[in-house]
Amino acid sequence: GQQLNQSPQSMFIQEGEDVSMNCTSSSIFNTWLWYKQDPGEGPVLLIALYKAGELTSNGRLTAQFGITRKDSFLNISASIPSDVGIYFCAGQLSSTLGRLYFGRGTQLTVWP
Amino acid sequence: NAGVTQTPKFQVLKTGQSMTLQCAQDMNHEYMSWYRQDPGMGLRLIHYSVGAGITDQGEVPNGYNVSRSTTEDFPLRLLSAAPSQTSVYFCASSYSSASLRPTGELFFGEGSRLTVL
Protein backbone atom coordinates (compact mmCIF):
# COMPACT_ATOMS: atom_id res chain seq x y z
CA GLY A 1 0.00 0.00 0.00
CA GLN A 2 0.90 3.64 -0.16
CA GLN A 3 3.25 4.94 2.49
CA LEU A 4 3.13 8.42 3.91
CA ASN A 5 6.31 9.31 5.76
CA GLN A 6 5.37 11.61 8.61
CA SER A 7 7.95 13.31 10.79
CA PRO A 8 8.84 13.84 13.48
CA GLN A 9 7.38 10.85 15.30
CA SER A 10 7.14 12.83 18.53
CA MET A 11 7.79 16.35 19.81
CA PHE A 12 8.22 17.75 23.31
CA ILE A 13 7.96 21.52 23.39
CA GLN A 14 7.43 24.41 25.76
CA GLU A 15 4.20 26.36 25.74
CA GLY A 16 4.50 29.31 23.37
CA GLU A 17 6.87 27.61 20.95
CA ASP A 18 6.09 27.07 17.28
CA VAL A 19 5.74 23.55 15.89
CA SER A 20 6.36 22.18 12.44
CA MET A 21 5.66 18.69 11.09
CA ASN A 22 5.57 17.28 7.59
CA CYS A 23 4.54 14.39 5.41
CA THR A 24 6.09 13.07 2.24
CA SER A 25 5.06 10.46 -0.27
CA SER A 26 6.54 8.75 -3.29
CA SER A 27 3.20 9.18 -5.07
CA ILE A 28 1.35 12.25 -6.27
CA PHE A 29 -1.72 13.05 -4.16
CA ASN A 30 -4.68 15.17 -5.21
CA THR A 31 -5.77 15.88 -1.64
CA TRP A 32 -3.83 16.39 1.58
CA LEU A 33 -5.50 16.53 4.98
CA TRP A 34 -4.39 17.05 8.55
CA TYR A 35 -6.21 15.48 11.50
CA LYS A 36 -5.77 15.76 15.25
CA GLN A 37 -6.61 13.03 17.73
CA ASP A 38 -7.16 13.83 21.41
CA PRO A 39 -6.63 11.00 23.91
CA GLY A 40 -9.54 8.55 23.88
CA GLU A 41 -11.21 10.22 20.92
CA GLY A 42 -11.43 9.75 17.17
CA PRO A 43 -9.41 12.01 14.85
CA VAL A 44 -10.91 15.34 13.88
CA LEU A 45 -10.18 17.18 10.64
CA LEU A 46 -8.08 20.33 11.06
CA ILE A 47 -7.27 21.43 7.52
CA ALA A 48 -7.99 20.11 4.02
CA LEU A 49 -5.89 21.05 0.98
CA TYR A 50 -7.02 20.43 -2.58
CA LYS A 51 -4.60 22.30 -4.86
CA ALA A 52 -0.84 22.15 -5.32
CA GLY A 53 0.75 25.16 -3.64
CA GLU A 54 -2.33 25.90 -1.57
CA LEU A 55 -1.62 27.51 1.80
CA THR A 56 -4.49 27.39 4.30
CA SER A 57 -4.80 28.65 7.86
CA ASN A 58 -7.14 27.68 10.66
CA GLY A 59 -6.45 29.90 13.65
CA ARG A 60 -2.90 29.20 14.83
CA LEU A 61 -2.58 26.32 12.35
CA THR A 62 -1.18 26.70 8.84
CA ALA A 63 -0.81 23.91 6.30
CA GLN A 64 0.52 23.80 2.77
CA PHE A 65 0.05 21.45 -0.17
CA GLY A 66 3.49 20.98 -1.74
CA ILE A 67 4.11 22.11 -5.30
CA THR A 68 5.26 18.63 -6.28
CA ARG A 69 2.01 17.22 -4.78
CA LYS A 70 4.14 14.71 -2.89
CA ASP A 71 4.38 16.54 0.40
CA SER A 72 2.59 18.71 2.91
CA PHE A 73 3.48 20.48 6.13
CA LEU A 74 1.58 21.67 9.19
CA ASN A 75 2.73 24.52 11.40
CA ILE A 76 1.31 25.42 14.80
CA SER A 77 2.23 28.83 16.15
CA ALA A 78 2.43 29.81 19.82
CA SER A 79 1.53 26.35 21.13
CA ILE A 80 -0.76 25.95 24.14
CA PRO A 81 -1.35 22.92 26.42
CA SER A 82 -4.55 21.92 24.60
CA ASP A 83 -2.52 21.36 21.41
CA VAL A 84 -1.41 18.06 22.99
CA GLY A 85 -2.43 15.05 20.92
CA ILE A 86 -1.53 13.01 17.88
CA TYR A 87 -1.46 14.77 14.52
CA PHE A 88 -2.00 12.72 11.36
CA CYS A 89 -1.48 13.63 7.76
CA ALA A 90 -3.63 11.87 5.18
CA GLY A 91 -3.69 11.85 1.43
CA GLN A 92 -5.87 10.75 -1.41
CA LEU A 93 -4.66 9.54 -4.79
CA SER A 94 -6.50 10.60 -7.92
CA SER A 95 -6.33 7.02 -9.17
CA THR A 96 -7.65 5.22 -6.10
CA LEU A 97 -11.36 5.08 -5.39
CA GLY A 98 -12.44 5.24 -1.79
CA ARG A 99 -9.13 5.31 0.03
CA LEU A 100 -7.38 7.75 2.29
CA TYR A 101 -3.81 6.93 3.29
CA PHE A 102 -2.66 8.02 6.73
CA GLY A 103 0.77 8.79 8.10
CA ARG A 104 1.87 7.18 11.36
CA GLY A 105 1.26 10.33 13.35
CA THR A 106 3.22 12.92 15.32
CA GLN A 107 2.73 12.79 19.09
CA LEU A 108 2.87 16.36 20.44
CA THR A 109 3.50 17.10 24.10
CA VAL A 110 3.38 20.69 25.34
CA TRP A 111 4.93 21.59 28.68
CA PRO A 112 3.39 24.55 30.50
CA ASN B 1 -27.26 14.86 15.21
CA ALA B 2 -25.32 12.03 16.83
CA GLY B 3 -22.73 11.87 14.02
CA VAL B 4 -20.93 8.51 13.87
CA THR B 5 -21.87 6.11 16.66
CA GLN B 6 -19.83 3.00 17.46
CA THR B 7 -20.76 0.19 19.80
CA PRO B 8 -19.44 -1.34 21.95
CA LYS B 9 -16.75 1.04 23.26
CA PHE B 10 -14.87 -1.80 24.97
CA GLN B 11 -14.86 -5.55 24.36
CA VAL B 12 -12.76 -8.48 25.54
CA LEU B 13 -12.84 -11.70 23.51
CA LYS B 14 -11.22 -15.06 23.71
CA THR B 15 -9.29 -16.40 20.74
CA GLY B 16 -11.69 -17.98 18.27
CA GLN B 17 -14.78 -16.08 19.35
CA SER B 18 -16.75 -14.03 16.87
CA MET B 19 -18.30 -10.62 17.29
CA THR B 20 -19.62 -7.62 15.40
CA LEU B 21 -18.61 -4.00 15.89
CA GLN B 22 -21.52 -1.76 15.07
CA CYS B 23 -21.29 1.59 13.28
CA ALA B 24 -24.14 3.93 12.45
CA GLN B 25 -24.17 7.46 11.03
CA ASP B 26 -27.07 9.88 10.73
CA MET B 27 -25.52 12.34 8.26
CA ASN B 28 -26.67 10.55 5.08
CA HIS B 29 -23.05 9.95 4.08
CA GLU B 30 -22.49 7.65 1.15
CA TYR B 31 -18.95 6.72 2.15
CA MET B 32 -18.17 4.66 5.25
CA SER B 33 -14.99 2.94 6.33
CA TRP B 34 -13.31 0.99 9.12
CA TYR B 35 -9.78 1.65 10.38
CA ARG B 36 -7.67 0.04 13.03
CA GLN B 37 -5.16 1.97 15.09
CA ASP B 38 -2.14 0.31 16.62
CA PRO B 39 0.70 2.04 18.49
CA GLY B 40 3.22 3.55 16.06
CA MET B 41 1.28 2.31 13.03
CA GLY B 42 -1.16 5.13 12.48
CA LEU B 43 -4.56 4.36 10.99
CA ARG B 44 -4.85 1.45 8.60
CA LEU B 45 -7.89 0.94 6.38
CA ILE B 46 -9.67 -2.40 6.81
CA HIS B 47 -12.74 -2.15 4.56
CA TYR B 48 -14.74 0.64 3.02
CA SER B 49 -18.02 1.26 1.22
CA VAL B 50 -18.94 3.94 -1.29
CA GLY B 51 -22.66 3.28 -0.97
CA ALA B 52 -25.29 0.77 0.09
CA GLY B 53 -24.58 -2.65 -1.39
CA ILE B 54 -20.98 -1.76 -2.34
CA THR B 55 -17.96 -2.75 -0.26
CA ASP B 56 -14.26 -3.16 -0.95
CA GLN B 57 -11.09 -4.18 0.82
CA GLY B 58 -8.61 -1.78 2.28
CA GLU B 59 -5.03 -2.28 3.38
CA VAL B 60 -5.57 -4.93 6.11
CA PRO B 61 -8.83 -6.82 5.35
CA ASN B 62 -7.87 -10.35 6.43
CA GLY B 63 -9.97 -11.69 9.30
CA TYR B 64 -12.73 -9.11 8.87
CA ASN B 65 -16.01 -9.04 6.97
CA VAL B 66 -18.33 -6.13 6.23
CA SER B 67 -21.69 -5.53 4.62
CA ARG B 68 -23.63 -2.37 3.75
CA SER B 69 -27.34 -3.09 3.51
CA THR B 70 -28.38 0.46 4.40
CA THR B 71 -26.81 3.90 4.01
CA GLU B 72 -26.74 4.37 7.78
CA ASP B 73 -25.07 1.16 9.01
CA PHE B 74 -21.70 -0.46 8.33
CA PRO B 75 -20.97 -3.34 10.76
CA LEU B 76 -17.54 -4.97 11.00
CA ARG B 77 -17.48 -8.69 11.75
CA LEU B 78 -14.65 -10.68 13.25
CA LEU B 79 -15.35 -14.32 12.42
CA SER B 80 -12.66 -15.95 14.57
CA ALA B 81 -10.83 -13.46 16.75
CA ALA B 82 -7.05 -13.65 17.07
CA PRO B 83 -4.71 -11.82 19.49
CA SER B 84 -3.30 -9.90 16.49
CA GLN B 85 -6.71 -8.24 16.19
CA THR B 86 -6.28 -6.53 19.55
CA SER B 87 -6.56 -2.89 18.57
CA VAL B 88 -8.67 0.26 18.61
CA TYR B 89 -11.18 0.30 15.77
CA PHE B 90 -12.58 3.46 14.24
CA CYS B 91 -15.52 3.84 11.93
CA ALA B 92 -15.52 6.93 9.71
CA SER B 93 -17.92 8.39 7.18
CA SER B 94 -17.83 11.10 4.55
CA TYR B 95 -19.72 12.65 1.72
CA SER B 96 -18.69 11.37 -1.67
CA SER B 97 -17.76 13.37 -4.71
CA ALA B 98 -19.49 12.78 -8.03
CA SER B 99 -16.82 10.19 -8.79
CA LEU B 100 -17.64 8.32 -5.57
CA ARG B 101 -14.38 9.25 -3.88
CA PRO B 102 -14.58 10.43 -0.30
CA THR B 103 -14.12 14.16 -0.02
CA GLY B 104 -11.47 13.48 2.60
CA GLU B 105 -13.37 15.18 5.37
CA LEU B 106 -13.89 12.00 7.36
CA PHE B 107 -16.05 12.08 10.46
CA PHE B 108 -14.79 9.53 12.98
CA GLY B 109 -16.59 7.71 15.74
CA GLU B 110 -15.13 7.56 19.23
CA GLY B 111 -13.57 4.16 18.69
CA SER B 112 -14.05 0.61 19.94
CA ARG B 113 -11.22 -0.87 22.00
CA LEU B 114 -10.96 -4.62 21.43
CA THR B 115 -8.77 -7.02 23.39
CA VAL B 116 -8.38 -10.62 22.25
CA LEU B 117 -6.94 -12.98 24.85
Interface residues (C-beta under 8 A of the other chain):
Chain A: G1 Q6 Q9 T31 L33 Y35 G40 E41 G42 P43 V44 L45 A48 F88 A90 Q92 L97 G98 R99 L100 Y101 F102 G103 R104 G105
Chain B: V4 Y31 S33 Y35 G40 M41 G42 L43 R44 L45 Y48 S49 V50 D56 G58 E59 F90 A92 S99 L100 R101 P102 T103 G104 E105 L106 F108 G109 E110 G111
